[in-house]
Amino acid sequence: MNNNYHKVLSVRELTESTFVLGIERKNMVFEPGQHILLGKAEDIHHREYSIYSGVDDEMLEVLVKEVDDGLVSKKLKKLAPGDEVEIQGPLGFFTIDEEFLSNNNPFLFIASGTGISPFHSMVRSIKGLNYTVLHGVRYNEETYEKKDYDAERYISCISRDEIGNFHGRVTDYIRQHTFDPKTHCYLCGNFEMIRDAMDLLEAKGIPQDHLHAEVYF
Ligand SMILES: Cc1cc2nc3c(=O)[nH]c(=O)nc-3n(C[C@H](O)[C@H](O)[C@H](O)COP(=O)(O)OP(=O)(O)OC[C@H]3O[C@@H](n4cnc5c(N)ncnc54)[C@H](O)[C@@H]3O)c2cc1C
């Protein structure tokens, strides 16, 4: 029996292409913000997925978007409870340093699409976190499980539907707002968004060592 094999326990469909996979945890210990390498059991192809669930949750969860012509995400989309996946990890350093958590420090979590996943884990795991989530998506249906964040701390930036908290991209939102220079900014998602948002935040007075990023693609 391969100890890295874990059973799929649940599949929660959020949109036609995006779903939350619930996986047997087997006592895996992780820090919120870390990711795993995941693939179908007996398949040589694996990809990184941030852990979506909290540190005290029984199951391990990942939030996955099926990418057009994507090799691994397409296979994960076909999984059903009872199937097996192979996991390695936890991996990565996109985590919050203990020292940043003192003095009710503000945190700004900036995500595009499924890049919200590590922030879901952080919010679920760390009690009393003084956070704001800026979530950039194209359509309203992609504001995945926004009920899990405090309503006044979650800001959707929706570029194509004219609803949500802000109509436009996260970079447009940043351009139009000011930020406390003590804020620690965590950015996760596609490279262009992260690069442009970091440049804007620096220009707005956030020191470089307060900018932390995880690039998905
Ligand atoms: C540290 C880390 C954590 C990640 N966490 C997550 C996560 O929590 N959820 C998640 O869905 N993905 C996550 N990813 C992306 C994931 O690892 C895969 O790249 C993605 O699922 C596509 O894999 P694939 O084999 O299906 O596509 P591939 O066959 O590898 O690639 C197909 C194409 O899709 C592009 N692509 C990759 N991701 C996306 C996307 N989201 N939207 C549009 N195009 C994309 C690639 O650049 C490539 O051009 C993470 C990546 C990293 C590096």
The ligand as an SDF file (V2000), in Angstrom:
LIG
                    3D

 53 58  0  0  0  0  0  0  0  0999 V2000
    2.3590   26.8360   -5.6520 C   0  0  0  0  0  0  0  0  0  0  0  0
    1.1920   26.6280   -6.6070 C   0  0  0  0  0  0  0  0  0  0  0  0
   -0.0960   26.4450   -6.0890 C   0  0  0  0  0  0  0  0  0  0  0  0
   -1.1840   26.2690   -6.9480 C   0  0  0  0  0  0  0  0  0  0  0  0
   -2.4310   26.1220   -6.4210 N   0  0  0  0  0  0  0  0  0  0  0  0
   -3.5120   25.9790   -7.2400 C   0  0  0  0  0  0  0  0  0  0  0  0
   -4.8320   25.8790   -6.6800 C   0  0  0  0  0  0  0  0  0  0  0  0
   -5.0400   25.9430   -5.4600 O   0  0  0  0  0  0  0  0  0  0  0  0
   -5.8700   25.7100   -7.5430 N   0  0  0  0  0  0  0  0  0  0  0  0
   -5.6810   25.6470   -8.9250 C   0  0  0  0  0  0  0  0  0  0  0  0
   -6.6800   25.4810   -9.6600 O   0  0  0  0  0  0  0  0  0  0  0  0
   -4.4390   25.7540   -9.4570 N   0  0  0  0  0  0  0  0  0  0  0  0
   -3.3600   25.9010   -8.6680 C   0  0  0  0  0  0  0  0  0  0  0  0
   -2.0950   25.9880   -9.2090 N   0  0  0  0  0  0  0  0  0  0  0  0
   -1.9430   25.7590  -10.6600 C   0  0  0  0  0  0  0  0  0  0  0  0
   -1.8000   24.2160  -10.8980 C   0  0  0  0  0  0  0  0  0  0  0  0
   -0.6020   23.7420  -10.3110 O   0  0  0  0  0  0  0  0  0  0  0  0
   -1.7850   23.8310  -12.3740 C   0  0  0  0  0  0  0  0  0  0  0  0
   -0.8440   24.6280  -13.0530 O   0  0  0  0  0  0  0  0  0  0  0  0
   -3.1470   23.9760  -13.0400 C   0  0  0  0  0  0  0  0  0  0  0  0
   -4.1230   23.1650  -12.3890 O   0  0  0  0  0  0  0  0  0  0  0  0
   -3.0460   23.5440  -14.5090 C   0  0  0  0  0  0  0  0  0  0  0  0
   -2.5170   22.2490  -14.5680 O   0  0  0  0  0  0  0  0  0  0  0  0
   -2.8780   21.3030  -15.8000 P   0  0  0  0  0  0  0  0  0  0  0  0
   -1.9780   20.0980  -15.7370 O   0  0  0  0  0  0  0  0  0  0  0  0
   -4.3370   21.0440  -15.8610 O   0  0  0  0  0  0  0  0  0  0  0  0
   -2.5020   22.1970  -17.0470 O   0  0  0  0  0  0  0  0  0  0  0  0
   -1.1310   22.1380  -17.8960 P   0  0  0  0  0  0  0  0  0  0  0  0
   -1.2840   21.0580  -18.9050 O   0  0  0  0  0  0  0  0  0  0  0  0
    0.0420   22.0670  -16.9640 O   0  0  0  0  0  0  0  0  0  0  0  0
   -1.0810   23.6130  -18.5080 O   0  0  0  0  0  0  0  0  0  0  0  0
   -2.0300   24.1760  -19.3480 C   0  0  0  0  0  0  0  0  0  0  0  0
   -1.9170   25.7110  -19.3990 C   0  0  0  0  0  0  0  0  0  0  0  0
   -2.7660   26.2780  -18.3860 O   0  0  0  0  0  0  0  0  0  0  0  0
   -2.1610   27.4080  -17.7630 C   0  0  0  0  0  0  0  0  0  0  0  0
   -2.7950   27.5570  -16.4330 N   0  0  0  0  0  0  0  0  0  0  0  0
   -2.4290   26.9990  -15.2600 C   0  0  0  0  0  0  0  0  0  0  0  0
   -3.2920   27.3430  -14.2720 N   0  0  0  0  0  0  0  0  0  0  0  0
   -4.2430   28.1110  -14.8590 C   0  0  0  0  0  0  0  0  0  0  0  0
   -5.4100   28.7610  -14.3800 C   0  0  0  0  0  0  0  0  0  0  0  0
   -5.8020   28.6960  -13.0900 N   0  0  0  0  0  0  0  0  0  0  0  0
   -6.1570   29.4730  -15.2630 N   0  0  0  0  0  0  0  0  0  0  0  0
   -5.8140   29.5760  -16.5640 C   0  0  0  0  0  0  0  0  0  0  0  0
   -4.7080   28.9810  -17.0800 N   0  0  0  0  0  0  0  0  0  0  0  0
   -3.9380   28.2630  -16.2490 C   0  0  0  0  0  0  0  0  0  0  0  0
   -0.6880   27.0600  -17.7650 C   0  0  0  0  0  0  0  0  0  0  0  0
    0.0920   28.2380  -17.7090 O   0  0  0  0  0  0  0  0  0  0  0  0
   -0.5330   26.3310  -19.1140 C   0  0  0  0  0  0  0  0  0  0  0  0
   -0.3180   27.2720  -20.1320 O   0  0  0  0  0  0  0  0  0  0  0  0
   -0.9880   26.2180   -8.3740 C   0  0  0  0  0  0  0  0  0  0  0  0
    0.3150   26.3900   -8.8870 C   0  0  0  0  0  0  0  0  0  0  0  0
    1.3830   26.6000   -8.0370 C   0  0  0  0  0  0  0  0  0  0  0  0
    2.7740   26.8060   -8.6220 C   0  0  0  0  0  0  0  0  0  0  0  0
  1  2  1  0
  2  3  1  0
  2 52  2  0
  3  4  2  0
  4  5  1  0
  4 50  1  0
  5  6  2  0
  6  7  1  0
  6 13  1  0
  7  8  2  0
  7  9  1  0
  9 10  1  0
 10 11  2  0
 10 12  1  0
 12 13  2  0
 13 14  1  0
 14 15  1  0
 14 50  1  0
 15 16  1  0
 16 17  1  0
 16 18  1  0
 18 19  1  0
 18 20  1  0
 20 21  1  0
 20 22  1  0
 22 23  1  0
 23 24  1  0
 24 25  2  0
 24 26  1  0
 24 27  1  0
 27 28  1  0
 28 29  2  0
 28 30  1  0
 28 31  1  0
 31 32  1  0
 32 33  1  0
 33 34  1  0
 33 48  1  0
 34 35  1  0
 35 36  1  0
 35 46  1  0
 36 37  1  0
 36 45  1  0
 37 38  2  0
 38 39  1  0
 39 40  1  0
 39 45  2  0
 40 41  1  0
 40 42  2  0
 42 43  1  0
 43 44  2  0
 44 45  1  0
 46 47  1  0
 46 48  1  0
 48 49  1  0
 50 51  2  0
 51 52  1  0
 52 53  1  0
M  END
$$$$
